Amino acid sequence: MVSQELSSLLTWGSENGITYPSEVQFLKTPDRGISAIATTNLAQAVFQVPKDAIIHGKLAEAYFGCEVNSNTLLKLLLAKLKFDSSPTVVDSEDLKSKFGPYISALPKDVSSPLIWNPKELDHLGNTNVRTSITAKLKSMFLEWENAVLQLDDLKSKVQEEITHVRDVLAQGEEQIYTQITSKPFDIERQFSWWSFPAFLWSSLIFLSRAFPEIVVDANVDPSRIVLLPIIDLLNHNTNSRVEWRKSEGSFCVEILEAVEKDCEIFNNYGGKGNEELLCGYGFVLENNVCDTVALKIKLPPTALLQVADEKSIRLPTIADYTRSAFDPLTAKPDSSQDEPITSKYKDGILYLLSATSNTCLTWLLDLFAFLEKTDGECLMSLRPRMQGLQSLRAALEAKYRTYKAGTTYSNDEDYTVSEYRAHLARVYKSGQIKVVKNSISELKRIEKDWTLKHKDNTLSVNKLMRMDSGFMETELPEFLQLDQDSDIALDSYDTLMCLWILCKLENQSAPEPLQWAVTQYTDFLKARQGQSVQISENIQTLHQTLFPKDTRKTKLRELKTAVAFITANCYTRYSKDEPILVKMADL
Ligand SMILES: C[S@@+](CC[C@H](N)C(=O)[O-])C[C@H]1O[C@@H](n2cnc3c(N)ncnc32)[C@H](O)[C@@H]1O
């Protein structure tokens, strides 16, 4: 069924030079809103919006006449056209009546989680989308505040609203929902066009239907956005082959493949994962091959500077994740190249794990190895590589557990949960779980590969028991000077490893394949010769437990060095929390 508003929009479009094949019918569908359907087999289709029918930044700049960011002014302009009943005149033309049918046909609701009620938000669990909502709203607030304070007509009347919104945003989800985010699409509510809810409405409209202006004006900043009436009725399909181009000043979208009768004609918004689709457009795709999980790694400034000095570590920038020209709100020209590293990554380094590519995982493995390496080691040394992998795995396993944890409803209020939004949350969450699970499996596979390749360069307690069977039964009791019937509880693998290396050095009894460990320990001792040693209380206690008869404490210093050796030369396996001694070798 075609609503009155849609019908008026289409008539307005044809009066304003917007063209598309006559065999295209726009219909309201239950799951995708308005959709474009081919009424006959179509070999190709071109949708064209002339410059005059585009809502673009220059109109906003002309109307407001100030220097604020053009995209922000454009959002304010759209809010004015929607919520202000008085005319908005630019070059003697009232934009409110000019674009009236377009504004009236804009969606009456969107499904962006930014405006979900607290009970709906609970369905998102502890995912990135849920945890980033307040920060996103705060960033929109700052954008709005900065703009309205620069507009002379608004400056004075907006103060109270600024204070109110700032206060509410510092409170919880409940207050934010009741006082701000429930308003933009509630027709019962009255608010001024310059208010924050009006700006939020406008921002959500732009998030879900803006196009890049650069397609029709090569000279503009690539982040500038426009609204394209009627072209913006095309829904998204990742597989749709389309071209966006300028033709005689018009913005054209050409569908580059045949569409069969009764099938939908799709645009392609770019290779976006469900997180981006959900936050920006309020929908998700089942089994989305473009799904990613965002991992933000925050490092202190000194560590960041060290990482930046290591040329073989790749620090991703937003450009690494921009997969299409259609990223108007995030894709900025990479002017950040000259920006100091500490400010560029002050909010963390963003890694996007993907279900189909392991590139990011490789970058992360480099970073984690770097963070684990000690002074004598390099980025490719086996031990920091192994330890980095374990730490990365621990981080991903923790993320997996929080995702898997069932939804707990923190909210008793009687909010209705939209079935569609619950479905969006479910699909988004299961996609996130899948990506994290795939990444963990990949890490396990890599660990297996490395372990196999370096099986002669690593030593676990189990292997030591197997290859040096006499150690536990005869050598160790002697070394510890245990009485015949006495026993000692060795409940730590690290302690056992320390005792083994001490004993092997003293007795020169390491089996040939494990001799490398003793040689490495001897080198360690040489390197520390002459250094003053402070003995901690822990070491003193350990010494008393292990060597109760050593009243002259001859073994105390040796024990301290062996503990330091094991700490510096082992990595801790995530799955068993056991130390693995590693030969000084490269991966
Ligand atoms: C640019 S508009 C497309 C026209 C839209 N259907 C309408 O009714 O105005 C983008 C919005 O369409 C919907 N949409 C687009 N592609 C979709 C898809 N593949 N599945 C579900 N919804 C989709 C989402 O609501 C999205 O925010």
PDBQT file of the ligand as one rigid body, heavy atoms in Angstrom, charges set to zero:
ROOT
HETATM    1  C1  LIG A 601      18.202   4.877   3.305  1.00  0.00    +0.000 C 
HETATM    2  S1  LIG A 601      16.830   4.260   4.132  1.00  0.00    +0.000 S 
HETATM    3  C2  LIG A 601      16.070   3.214   2.993  1.00  0.00    +0.000 C 
HETATM    4  C3  LIG A 601      14.579   3.434   2.897  1.00  0.00    +0.000 C 
HETATM    5  C4  LIG A 601      13.772   2.993   4.063  1.00  0.00    +0.000 C 
HETATM    6  N1  LIG A 601      13.311   1.643   3.869  1.00  0.00    +0.000 N 
HETATM    7  C5  LIG A 601      12.579   3.901   4.336  1.00  0.00    +0.000 C 
HETATM    8  O1  LIG A 601      11.505   3.373   4.637  1.00  0.00    +0.000 OA
HETATM    9  O2  LIG A 601      12.718   5.088   4.305  1.00  0.00    +0.000 OA
HETATM   10  C6  LIG A 601      17.625   3.224   5.267  1.00  0.00    +0.000 C 
HETATM   11  C7  LIG A 601      16.692   2.505   6.207  1.00  0.00    +0.000 C 
HETATM   12  O3  LIG A 601      16.027   1.457   5.525  1.00  0.00    +0.000 OA
HETATM   13  C8  LIG A 601      15.965   0.278   6.311  1.00  0.00    +0.000 C 
HETATM   14  N2  LIG A 601      16.773  -0.742   5.605  1.00  0.00    +0.000 N 
HETATM   15  C9  LIG A 601      17.616  -0.571   4.591  1.00  0.00    +0.000 A 
HETATM   16  N3  LIG A 601      18.133  -1.730   4.163  1.00  0.00    +0.000 NA
HETATM   17  C10 LIG A 601      17.608  -2.676   4.949  1.00  0.00    +0.000 A 
HETATM   18  C11 LIG A 601      17.765  -4.097   5.031  1.00  0.00    +0.000 A 
HETATM   19  N4  LIG A 601      18.553  -4.772   4.206  1.00  0.00    +0.000 N 
HETATM   20  N5  LIG A 601      17.069  -4.745   5.979  1.00  0.00    +0.000 NA
HETATM   21  C12 LIG A 601      16.256  -4.092   6.846  1.00  0.00    +0.000 A 
HETATM   22  N6  LIG A 601      16.083  -2.749   6.819  1.00  0.00    +0.000 NA
HETATM   23  C13 LIG A 601      16.739  -2.052   5.884  1.00  0.00    +0.000 A 
HETATM   24  C14 LIG A 601      16.523   0.649   7.655  1.00  0.00    +0.000 C 
HETATM   25  O4  LIG A 601      15.458   1.036   8.458  1.00  0.00    +0.000 OA
HETATM   26  C15 LIG A 601      17.402   1.847   7.339  1.00  0.00    +0.000 C 
HETATM   27  O5  LIG A 601      17.553   2.716   8.417  1.00  0.00    +0.000 OA
ENDROOT
TORSDOF 0
